[in-house]
Amino acid sequence: TPKSSNVWNCFSHIYVNDVKQEHVICNKCRDLLIYKHSSGTHSLSKHIRHCQNTATKVSESDVQVNINQYYESSKNKSCIPNRVKQEIKVACAEFVTLDCRSFNTISGNGFKNLAQKLFNAGRYLPISREISIESLHPNPTTVVLIMEITGGFGFNPVLSPAVCILFKYFSKPEYGIHQMNQKVYTIVVDFWKDTFTGIHYCGISLHHISNDWKLQCFVIGCYPYDLESHSAINTRKFVESKLADYKLELNDAIYVVSDNETKMVATFKLNCQRTGCSAHYLNKQLEHAFNKEEVNKLPVSCNVIQDLFDHVKKLVAHMRKSHEQTKLSKCVQTYSETRFNGAYHMLQVFLEIFDKLAIVLDSTHLNQYLLLDKDLLEQICSFLKVFDEVIEQLSDDKKPTIYKVLPLRQRLLNGCQKFNLTTTEV
């Protein structure tokens, strides 16, 4: 309309399933930005000025003439249009979001094989008619029958070994629960809340040791929690209902790994063996050190470190919102409570670009930056690095790690005793 701001000549709205989202895309650099009608277009105007200032104009006389300017080899040219690639990227993002699947799903061999078969099918179908995927997509019951016909209960060359193992042990009653006294497995359960939507989610994975002593991990799913309350009884009912889809059940021979939250302890108190997640325990201790004033009614004497942490977090948030980080060699990392040792990753990146921040900060935030103690920041990062290495070892999904708990615990104790900060806020 005539009353629209001129900035909309440089931006386009984002629509998902014909619903306008609170994001816009820059037509020049293709960056995504958050936009709300109530906040106005000031941030969009700043982004336009940044695009104009960073645009590099190289004259033709400064560049040596290359034959590729007149001729481009077809060997290096992709035959897939950028529009198609972009549509596939968006579809992959919608797939993992709407179906609550892990991002690694789209890189799995099974998903690639399915996508290739669908692509090949499109080559043989008439282009004059639009084909609905519903006419190609089989019913889940049909998939089960195919597994039985092609030998899904043994190792058949047609199917991958991982599919055979999962289907053999956890789908058929005669191969599944009735033999679980011999086939012991572990269930990993985690609950979290999306602060933006307010929706609670439950993630469940299964870990099993094969006959050749190899650890096999299966992501059962990530499910929105849809029961009325979050009591221990309802939580247990929800988890058992999801396990029942794979003919799995909890009993005294099954281990459940969870955090030490009161609700989780009560949920898996009976009819299973609950064990705590050591990596989660470490992360909670580090989280309390930076964010809590007291734990179990005891004061947390880390005032100096917490002040430094809060100042860094505010500077990082400012640089990400103002797009000033684009002028730096490395992007700053925001603090995330759901990421193990999130404080270390934020502080470490901040330390690596510490000396370059003065040229990108305005006068207000520059004063906060000058108050930071770089030596203390280096000591904190050096101290947290040991914890990060331990958490990485405990998070190994290729082999069991329970035997590492005690030696790694002693390593942390020794490191804490040897490490001596110049401040008393340890």
C-alpha positions in Angstrom: 0.0 0.0 0.0 1.1 3.7 -0.3 1.5 3.9 3.5 3.9 0.9 3.6 7.5 1.5 4.5 10.2 1.5 1.8 12.0 -1.2 3.6 9.6 -3.8 2.2 11.2 -3.3 -1.2 14.2 -5.2 0.3 12.3 -7.9 2.3 9.8 -10.6 1.8 7.4 -12.3 4.2 7.8 -15.9 5.1 4.7 -18.2 4.8 4.4 -21.8 6.0 1.3 -23.7 4.8 -0.2 -20.3 3.8 0.3 -18.9 7.3 2.4 -15.8 7.7 5.3 -16.3 10.1 7.0 -13.8 12.3 10.1 -13.9 10.1 11.1 -12.0 7.0 13.9 -12.7 4.5 16.3 -10.2 3.0 16.1 -10.2 -0.7 19.8 -9.3 -1.0 21.7 -11.5 1.4 18.9 -14.0 2.1 19.3 -13.7 5.8 16.2 -14.5 8.0 15.2 -11.9 10.5 12.5 -11.9 13.2 9.8 -9.3 12.5 6.7 -8.4 14.6 4.2 -5.8 13.5 4.2 -4.3 17.0 8.0 -3.7 17.0 8.1 -1.7 13.7 10.7 -1.8 11.0 13.6 -0.1 12.8 15.7 -3.4 12.9 15.0 -4.0 9.3 16.3 -0.6 8.3 19.5 -1.2 10.3 20.0 -4.5 8.4 19.6 -2.7 5.0 22.3 -0.2 6.0 24.5 -3.1 7.0 24.0 -4.9 3.7 24.9 -1.7 1.8 28.0 -1.0 3.8 29.4 -4.5 3.5 28.7 -4.9 -0.2 32.0 -5.3 -2.0 32.4 -3.6 -5.3 35.3 -4.9 -7.3 36.0 -3.3 -10.6 36.7 -5.4 -13.6 40.2 -3.8 -14.1 41.3 -5.0 -10.7 40.6 -8.6 -11.5 42.6 -10.7 -13.9 40.6 -11.9 -16.9 39.6 -15.5 -16.5 38.3 -17.8 -19.3 35.4 -18.8 -17.0 34.0 -15.3 -17.4 33.3 -16.2 -21.0 32.9 -19.9 -20.8 31.7 -22.1 -17.9 32.3 -25.8 -18.0 29.2 -27.9 -17.7 31.1 -30.4 -15.5 31.1 -27.9 -12.6 27.6 -26.7 -13.1 24.8 -28.2 -11.0 21.8 -29.3 -12.9 19.5 -28.7 -10.0 18.0 -25.2 -9.9 18.5 -23.2 -6.7 14.7 -22.9 -6.3 14.4 -26.7 -6.1 17.2 -26.9 -3.6 15.6 -24.3 -1.4 12.2 -26.0 -1.5 13.9 -29.3 -0.4 15.7 -27.6 2.5 12.4 -26.1 3.7 10.6 -29.4 3.3 13.4 -31.1 5.4 13.0 -28.5 8.1 9.3 -29.0 8.2 9.7 -32.8 8.2 11.9 -32.9 11.4 9.7 -30.3 13.0 6.2 -31.6 12.3 7.2 -35.3 12.9 9.5 -34.5 15.9 12.5 -36.3 14.3 16.2 -35.7 14.9 18.1 -33.6 12.4 20.4 -36.6 11.7 17.4 -38.4 10.2 17.7 -36.7 6.9 21.4 -37.8 6.6 20.6 -41.5 7.4 20.9 -44.2 4.7 17.3 -45.3 5.1 16.0 -41.8 4.5 18.3 -41.2 1.5 17.2 -44.6 0.0 13.5 -43.6 0.4 14.1 -40.2 -1.1 15.9 -41.7 -4.1 13.1 -44.2 -4.7 10.5 -41.4 -4.6 12.7 -39.4 -7.0 13.1 -42.3 -9.4 9.3 -42.9 -9.3 8.7 -39.3 -10.4 10.8 -39.9 -13.5 8.4 -42.6 -14.7 5.2 -40.8 -13.9 3.5 -38.5 -16.5 4.5 -34.9 -16.0 1.1 -33.7 -17.2 -0.6 -34.8 -14.1 0.0 -33.9 -10.5 0.6 -37.0 -8.4 -0.3 -37.0 -4.7 2.2 -38.6 -2.3 -0.8 -40.4 -0.7 -1.0 -42.7 -3.7 2.7 -43.7 -3.3 3.0 -43.7 0.5 2.3 -47.2 2.0 0.3 -47.8 5.1 2.3 -48.8 8.2 0.6 -52.2 8.3 1.8 -52.8 4.8 5.4 -52.0 5.8 5.1 -54.7 8.6 3.9 -57.3 6.1 6.9 -56.5 3.7 9.3 -57.0 6.6 7.8 -60.4 7.2 7.8 -61.4 3.6 11.4 -60.3 2.8 12.8 -61.9 6.0 12.8 -59.0 8.4 13.2 -61.4 11.3 16.6 -62.5 10.1 19.5 -60.9 8.3 18.4 -60.6 4.7 20.5 -58.8 2.1 17.4 -56.8 1.0 17.2 -55.1 4.4 19.9 -53.3 6.4 21.2 -55.1 9.5 20.1 -52.3 11.8 16.5 -52.7 10.5 16.6 -56.4 11.1 17.9 -56.1 14.6 15.3 -53.5 15.7 12.4 -55.4 14.1 13.6 -58.8 15.3 14.0 -57.9 19.0 11.3 -55.3 19.5 8.3 -55.9 17.2 7.3 -59.6 17.3 6.2 -61.0 20.7 8.1 -64.2 20.2 11.3 -62.3 19.7 10.6 -59.4 22.0 9.4 -59.0 25.5 9.2 -62.7 26.3 13.0 -63.0 25.9 13.9 -59.7 27.6 15.3 -61.6 30.6 18.1 -62.6 28.2 18.0 -59.4 26.0 18.5 -56.5 28.5 18.1 -53.0 27.2 18.0 -49.5 28.6 15.5 -46.7 28.1 16.7 -43.1 28.2 13.9 -40.6 29.0 14.1 -36.8 29.0 11.4 -34.1 29.4 11.7 -30.4 28.5 9.6 -27.4 27.7 9.7 -25.1 24.7 9.7 -21.7 26.3 8.3 -20.0 23.2 5.3 -22.3 22.6 4.9 -23.6 26.2 4.6 -27.2 24.9 6.2 -30.0 26.9 8.1 -32.7 25.0 9.2 -36.2 26.0 12.2 -37.8 24.2 12.7 -41.6 24.4 15.6 -43.6 23.1 16.6 -47.3 23.4 20.1 -48.7 23.9 20.9 -52.3 23.5 24.1 -54.4 23.5 24.2 -56.9 20.6 25.6 -60.4 20.8 29.0 -59.1 19.5 29.1 -56.5 22.3 28.4 -53.5 20.2 26.1 -50.7 21.5 23.1 -50.0 19.3 21.1 -46.9 19.8 17.6 -46.3 18.5 15.6 -43.0 18.8 12.1 -44.1 19.6 10.7 -40.7 19.2 10.2 -37.1 20.5 6.5 -36.7 21.6 4.5 -33.7 22.6 3.2 -34.3 26.2 -0.7 -34.3 25.9 -1.9 -35.5 29.3 -3.7 -33.2 31.7 -1.1 -33.0 34.5 2.6 -33.7 34.9 2.2 -36.0 37.9 4.5 -39.0 38.3 1.6 -41.3 37.5 0.7 -39.6 34.3 4.3 -39.3 33.2 4.8 -43.1 33.8 1.5 -43.8 31.8 2.7 -41.6 29.0 6.1 -43.3 28.7 4.6 -46.7 28.8 2.1 -45.9 26.1 4.9 -44.9 23.8 6.9 -48.0 24.6 3.8 -50.2 24.0 3.9 -49.1 20.3 7.0 -51.2 20.0 5.7 -54.0 22.3 8.1 -52.9 25.0 7.3 -52.7 28.7 9.1 -51.8 31.9 10.0 -54.4 34.4 12.7 -55.1 37.1 15.2 -56.2 34.4 14.9 -52.9 32.4 17.1 -49.9 33.2 15.8 -46.3 32.8 18.3 -43.4 32.6 17.0 -40.0 33.6 18.0 -36.9 35.5 17.6 -36.6 39.3 14.5 -34.4 39.2 12.0 -35.3 41.9 9.2 -36.1 39.4 11.5 -38.4 37.4 12.7 -40.2 40.5 9.0 -40.9 41.5 8.0 -41.8 38.0 10.5 -44.6 37.7 10.6 -45.7 41.3 8.9 -49.0 40.9 9.0 -51.9 38.3 12.2 -50.8 36.7 15.8 -50.0 37.6 16.4 -46.2 37.4 19.9 -44.9 37.2 21.0 -41.3 37.0 22.7 -39.6 34.0 26.2 -38.6 35.1 26.6 -36.1 32.3 23.3 -34.5 33.3 24.4 -34.2 36.9 27.6 -32.4 35.9 25.7 -30.0 33.7 23.3 -29.2 36.5 26.1 -28.4 38.9 27.7 -26.1 36.4 24.3 -24.5 35.7 23.7 -23.8 39.4 27.2 -22.3 39.7 26.3 -19.6 37.2 22.6 -19.1 37.7 21.7 -19.9 41.3 22.1 -17.8 44.5 21.5 -20.8 46.7 21.2 -24.6 46.3 19.4 -26.7 49.0 19.1 -23.6 51.1 22.9 -23.2 51.1 24.4 -20.0 49.5 26.4 -20.3 46.2 29.5 -18.1 46.7 30.2 -17.3 43.1 29.2 -13.7 43.0 32.2 -12.4 41.0 32.0 -15.2 38.4 28.2 -14.9 38.1 28.6 -11.1 37.5 31.1 -11.8 34.7 28.8 -14.5 33.3 25.8 -12.1 33.3 27.8 -9.3 31.6 29.1 -11.6 28.9 25.6 -13.0 28.3 24.1 -9.5 27.8 26.9 -8.5 25.4 26.4 -11.6 23.4 22.6 -11.0 23.2 23.3 -7.4 22.1 25.7 -8.4 19.3 23.3 -11.1 17.9 20.4 -8.7 17.9 22.3 -5.8 16.3 24.0 -8.0 13.7 27.4 -6.7 14.8 28.8 -10.2 15.0 28.9 -10.3 11.2 32.0 -8.0 11.4 33.8 -10.6 13.6 35.8 -13.7 12.5 33.6 -16.0 14.5 29.9 -15.8 15.5 29.2 -15.5 19.2 27.3 -18.3 21.0 24.3 -17.6 23.1 23.9 -19.5 26.4 21.5 -22.4 26.3 20.3 -24.3 29.4 19.4 -27.3 27.3 23.0 -27.6 26.0 25.5 -29.5 28.1 28.1 -27.1 29.5 26.5 -24.2 27.7 28.3 -21.6 29.8 31.7 -22.9 28.6 30.8 -22.8 24.9 29.5 -19.2 25.2 32.5 -18.0 27.3 35.1 -19.8 25.2 33.9 -18.2 21.9 33.7 -14.8 23.6 37.3 -15.2 24.8 38.6 -16.1 21.4 37.2 -12.8 19.9 37.7 -10.7 23.1 40.3 -8.4 21.7 38.2 -7.6 18.6 35.0 -6.6 20.4 36.0 -3.0 21.1 35.6 -2.0 17.4 32.0 -3.4 17.1 30.4 -2.2 20.4 28.7 1.1 20.9 29.6 3.4 23.8 27.0 2.0 26.2 28.1 -1.6 25.8 31.8 -0.7 25.5 31.8 0.4 29.1 30.4 -3.0 30.1 33.1 -4.6 28.0 35.9 -2.6 29.6 34.8 -3.8 33.1 35.4 -7.4 32.2 38.5 -9.2 33.6 40.1 -11.1 30.7 42.4 -13.0 33.0 39.5 -14.3 35.1 37.7 -15.2 31.9 40.7 -17.3 30.7 40.9 -19.1 34.0 37.2 -19.9 34.0 37.4 -21.3 30.5 40.4 -23.4 31.4 38.6 -24.8 34.4 35.4 -25.6 32.5 37.3 -27.2 29.6 38.0 -30.3 31.8 34.3 -30.6 32.5 33.5 -30.3 28.8 36.0 -33.1 28.0 34.4 -35.3 30.6 30.9 -34.7 29.4 31.9 -35.5 25.9 33.3 -38.9 27.0 30.2 -39.7 29.0 28.0 -38.8 26.0 29.6 -41.4 23.7 26.8 -43.2 21.9 29.1 -45.8 20.2 30.0 -47.8 23.3 29.0 -48.1 27.0 30.4 -45.5 29.3 29.2 -46.6 32.8 32.7 -47.9 33.6 34.1 -44.4 33.0 32.0 -42.7 35.7 34.3 -43.4 38.7 37.7 -42.6 37.0 36.3 -39.5 35.4 34.8 -38.4 38.7 38.3 -38.7 40.3 39.8 -36.8 37.4 37.4 -33.9 38.1 38.2 -34.0 41.8 41.9 -33.9 41.1 41.5 -31.1 38.7 39.5 -29.0 41.1 42.1 -29.5 43.8 45.0 -28.5 41.5 43.3 -25.6 39.9 43.7 -22.4 41.8 42.0 -19.2 40.7 43.4 -15.9 41.8 39.9 -15.0 43.1 38.2 -16.5 46.1 35.0 -17.0 44.2 35.7 -20.7 43.3 
